[in-house]
Amino acid sequence: MQTLAQKRETALRELMAIGTARRGQLSEQYYEHKTQDGKTQRQGPYSVWQRWVHGRKHSVRVSKETIAQVKADLERGRQVQAVFDKLFDLMEESACAQDADSKKKPRLSRRPAAAKPHSS
């Protein structure tokens, strides 16, 4: 059975092996416009990589040639998140173990020492 430190090291090695990754999602966008005869024409689909950065949504159009790469990066991004989650769980487990260890140690008294009577 691995120790917590060994599990953290294993997770970090997993993380370093992932390589490129992206957060977010790949969506399809369509545009509609009216033709000269008044009919609505739909154009698309256009692939768009969307993600949140510092509380703001960012969207980047993705060319047809790079869609496969972006999809692969997004899948690796989900793997990165899974490893981060695992690492965080291990770190919390380690913190809780430290809490339990600190409760087992004898505590020093925080009461001030009793005043000694002065001899005259």
Steps between C-alpha positions, in 0.01 A plus 500: 500500500630844405550777751334838444832646384544218247145551372568872453819424308312254278231760427764763417669259257159437337450873467840558341439220247182657362662768282276754327152558635213748479210595722153573374295354220473489124170625364342545161370840399260588221414838357171588339442780257224608266553459129381758248178307450427513878583137581712417801822326412709317757879500473732269686582311701802685630695334780570716802719422801345661808637535851486725807813697587506725808120510509459591134392277215750467216406358162740416219396370159675175412591408143385169354864389486552537874169362635647153569794652692273725705272205586803296611628794709159538664497131593846536654368807680239278666783262598694793652195600703459141624864491614461842669194369682693190610793714619271728695333200666843367600608838637180528704552147630853597599374815677239299690766246601713787635199626694453156654872478582498838671213388724705202618796711613499628855411863523697747700308683765417854400410609850741743660712355771373562854663798664754404763474679832781744565713432803589808698 
